Every structure is written in structure tokens, then in C-alpha cells.
Amino acid sequence: MKEQLMARTFVELADSLVADFDLMDFLRLLTDRCVDLLDASAAGVLLADRDGVLRVMAASDERVRLLELFQLQNHEGPCLDCFHTGITVSVPDLRDEAARWPLFTAQAQRIGFTSVQALPMRLRDEVVGALNLFHTTPAPISPAATPFAQALADVATISLLQQRTTERSTLLNEQLQTALNSRVLIEQAKGKLAERRNTDMERAFTTLRAYARAHNRRLADVARAFIDETEHLPGLSLSLSPGNS
């Protein structure tokens, strides 16, 4: 069963190698598949913007998104080290790294994560981000799983860079900036929908994503329309009326 999911995952990622694919949905697919296939408890993706500053672009759940933000704000953590060195960082037990990343390890353990593996998203010598896997039980990182995890990171990187030409840096920066802007819109829509439905952020994201897929629309476009209330979104908008809240 897991072998079939592996094969389907690579097909889905390869299907994204087309013009105008939905990058935000693609990155969330990547994190979800990492959880399904690699026995990770959660996963996140950090990408560098046009100024080389890392940003949280996708997370399999809200805990990881907040933890990724925490390490960026405090300038320490395995994911940052992975990005800056271009080398995989594997930590079977975070308790052993308390002196190395005191703030990060304390926060990670506080919310239930005890081990982490960060893999570089790179093409040759260019590192554009990091794919990060989190676990809730301390255990050795599986040597067999690491090459597959890196393969997923490599496919995602190729997808990000697939439209590069001789002006590849400009194109990449524009793509990442667009993705960052989309992320902001999606976070705002998540918050608005969560408040209206009296639900959590993760369920709100799942609802927005399902609507975008069902109507063959980009996730960021749905988020913008929902925030601005510039159009009627059948099913989504109706669910926000007082009688359906």
C-alpha cells in the first residue's frame, strides 16, 4: 500500500511540472505526503524570498507552522542550519542538542516534538529552502527513509525552478515572492473562516483547499475572493450565513 502511495506521489509531483501550477497547494501536498510516507509526525517547508530571507511556506499542521516561525524569529534551529550549510541535519533526540539550540529545543519539546530531520532543497549548489520532518518520539533517523525524503525535496525544488531561463534568478525570485504573497492571503482567509465557523485553523485551511480543488481554482484566488467578499462562493459563502454557522 505504501509503495503505491510512493508511486502516486511522484506522479502527482511530476504533474505539477507545468506552467501556472498552484505552488501553495503543491507545497502542502509535499508536507502531507511526507507525513504519510516517512512516518513523520509533521512536516514543514521553508523557502528563501528575493532577499534570501527564509519564510514559512507550508506546514502539515498549525503546530509546525508556529514552530517554524519561532525558529526564524529566534535565529536558531536545525532547519536554519540546514539551509545555510546545504547539508542534511538529523537529530534523533532534541534533548542532546539543548546547548546548540536552547530556545528551539525547549519550544519543540514543549509542543511535543522530540526529534527532527531537515533536508536541503537545492539544485546543484543553489539552496532555495529546507524540507523539515518532525517526530513526537525520540528515535534514530531511518537510513532507508533519508534518501527517499531527499528525493521528495529534490522533486519539489525542480518544480520551483522548472521555468528558469538565462534569467533564472529573476524568475525564481518572482515566483517565490508570488508564493509568499499567496501565503499571506491564505493565512488571512484561514483566520477569517476559522472565526466565522468557530473552528481551528487547520480545519479552515482544509475547507479552503477542498473548495479550490473542487472548483479547479488556485488556492490564493479563492482566499482573496473570500477575504474581499468580491464574489459569491457557492457552498463556502453560504456556510457562513447565520443560519448555517
Helices and strands as residue ranges (DSSP letters): H 2-15, H 23-38, E 42-48, E 54-59, H 62-74, H 78-85, E 89-91, G 94-97, H 102-110, E 115-123, E 126-135, H 145-161, H 168-197, H 201-214, H 219-228, G 238-240, G 242-244
